[in-house]
Amino acid sequence: MICGERKVSNSKKIRVVELFAGVGGFRAGLEAASSRFNTIWANQWEPGQIGQWAFKCYVANFQKSSSKTICSNEDIATVIDQVPEHDLLVGGFPCQDYSVASTGARGIEGKKGVLWWSINSIIRLRHPKFVLLENVDRLLRSPADQRGRDFGIILRCLQDEGYVVEWRVINAADYGEAQRRRRTFIFAAREHSRSHNRLNRLDLEKNASRWLKKTGFFAPIFPVVRKAECLHRVADIKDYDGLLDMTERFKCGFCNAGIMVNGAVYTQELTPERVEPKPLSSIVEHGVVDDHFFIPDARLKKWEYMKGPKRIPRVEKKTGHEYIFSEGGIPFPDPLDRPARTMLTSEGGTNRSTHIISDPATGRLRILTPVECERINGFPDNWTDTGMPERQRYFIMGNALVVPLITKMGKRLLEV
C-alpha cells in the first residue's frame, strides 16, 4: 500500500525504514526533529488480529505526508527482500518475551523474541549506515537463567556486520516527560560513518567512561551526573566461536549504559541528571468527560482491593507447597502532581495497573481517557481516533514509544 501522493527527491534526505512501526512513534518523533527524515518503507503487522488497527492508524496519520512511503502489512519475515536501500533503520521490536510481565519468558528464543532475526537479516541485506532500536530494559538481563545472553547475541550480530554500538536505558520521566517508562535504546553506526570512526580512534581503557557520560550519542541529549559507578570491561565477544557458542556460554551483567567497539564491550551504571517531569495534571482533560470513564460507586471496593497491598496464602498445584503471595499497594487514586506510572497494554481495563485519577472538574474517580494516554506518550490528541475500538486505543498506547525522546534522538542524529 502506498501512503502519500507527491514524490520527493531523496537528495539531502535521510532515508528511513521503520520496522514494527505500531502507530508511527519513531516516524512522528523523527519528523518533528527535521523534515530531512524521509520514511520510505514501513512495516506493521499484528499476528492474529483481524482489524490490524495499528497499521490502519499509521496509514491514516501519514497518508497526507509529503513523502512517498510503502507501507507493508505482512509478516516481516516474509517481506525482507522487499526492504529498500536506506540510511537509518529504526524499530521498537516486540518485547513480550523479554518483559518481566511475561511469565516464563524465553527471551530471544521466544515466539516474539525471534523477530530480532528479521531485523538482523535486513541489516545483513542492506547494511544501513545507522540503526536505532528500542526495547524494554529487561532485554539487558534476559533470559533469567543466563543473564545478558540475548543482548550479547544482538551485540555479536551487529559486530559481525561492521557496527559499533552504544546503548542506554532511559526513563522518560527523568528527562521531563509525563511517564515513568524505562526503555533500552540501541544506537549502532556502521564502518566509515563519523560515529564509527570516532569510536575506533578512542583509547577505550581511558575514554570509554567519558564517551558514555559526555561525548557519545546519548550523553548530550540525556545528560548524567559526572560521578558514576566503575566502568566494566566485558570479555571480548569475538572470543566466542560464533553465535552458537555465545548461546551456550555467554553470560554478562550489563549495566544501564555501554559501548561496543571491535568486539570489546564496556558497560557502566549511569545516574541521570534529572529534569523535573511533567505531572499527570499537565495531560488531564479539563472539559466535560464522558460518564463511561467514571467508576460507579458500586465498584469502588473492587478497585480498592486491586490497588491495595495483599498477603494471600496459596498452594503450588504441582508440588502442594504452601506459600504467601504478596504485593505492595498502588496509590489510589494516582497523584496528579507526579508523572504517570508505566502505561501497559491493559490500560483502561479493570485491573491493578490501570491509572485512576480524581477528575479535576467533578472530583469523581475515573480512568484516563484515550486522549490523555496519547498525551502521556507525547502524541497529538486523537492520534488513535481512526476508527478502532476504544479498547484498542489503550492497547496501542501501552505499546507505544514516548515520542519526544525520539525527537531528541533525531536531532542528535543530524549532528553525528
C-alpha positions, 0 to 999 in steps of 0.5 A: 500500500502506498501512503502519500501522493507527491514524490520527493527527491531523496537528495539531502534526505535521510532515508528511513525504514521503520520496522514494527512501526505500531502507530508511527512513534519513531516516524512522528518523533523523527519528523518533528526533529527535521523534515530531512527524515524521509520514511520510505518503507514501513512495516506493521503487522499484528499476528492474529488480529483481524482489524490490524488497527495499528497499521490502519492508524499509521496509514491514516496519520501519514497518508497526507505526508509529503513523502512517498512511503510503502507501507507493508502489512505482512509478516516481516519475515516474509517481506525482507527482500522487499526492504529498500536501500536506506540510511537509518533503520529504526524499530521498537521490536516486540518485547513480550518475551523479554518483559518481566510481565511475561511469565516464563519468558524465553527471551530471544528464543521466544515466539516474539523474541525471534523477530530480532532475526528479521531485523538482523537479516535486513541489516545483513541485506542492506547494511544501513549506515545507522540503526536505532532500536528500542526495547524494554530494559529487561532485554539487558538481563534476559533470559533469567537463567543466563543473564545478558545472553540475548543482548550479547547475541544482538551485540555479536550480530551487529559486530559481525556486520561492521557496527559499533554500538552504544546503548542506554536505558532511559526513563522518560520521566527523568528527562521531563516527560509525563511517564515513568517508562524505562526503555533500552535504546540501541544506537549502532553506526556502521564502518566509515560513518563519523560515529564509527570512526570516532569510536575506533580512534578512542583509547577505550581503557581511558575514554570509554567512561567519558564517551558514555557520560559526555561525548557519545550519542546519548550523553548530550541529549540525556545528560548524567551526573559526572560521578558514576559507578566503575566502568566494566570491561566485558570479555571480548565477544569475538572470543566466542566461536560464533553465535552458537557458542555465545548461546551456550556460554555467554553470560554478562551483567550489563549495566544501564549504559555501554559501548561496543567497539571491535568486539570489546564491550564496556558497560557502566551504571549511569545516574541521570541528571534529572529534569523535573517531569511533567505531572499527570495534571499537565495531560488531564482533560479539563472539559466535560468527560464522558460518564463511561470513564467514571467508576460507579460507586458500586465498584469502588471496593473492587478497585480498592482491593486491586490497588491495595497491598495483599498477603494471600496464602496459596498452594503450588498445584504441582508440588502442594507447597504452601506459600504467601503471595504478596504485593505492595499497594498502588496509590489510589487514586494516582497523584496528579502532581507526579508523572504517570506510572508505566502505561501497559497494554491493559490500560483502561481495563479493570485491573491493578495497573490501570491509572485512576485519577480524581477528575479535576472538574467533578472530583469523581474517580475515573480512568484516563481517557484515550486522549490523555494516554496519547498525551502521556506518550507525547502524541497529538490528541486523537492520534488513535481516533481512526476508527478502532475500538476504544479498547484498542486505543489503550492497547496501542498506547501501552505499546507505544514509544514516548515520542519526544525522546525520539525527537531528541534522538533525531536531532542528535542524529543530524549532528553525528 
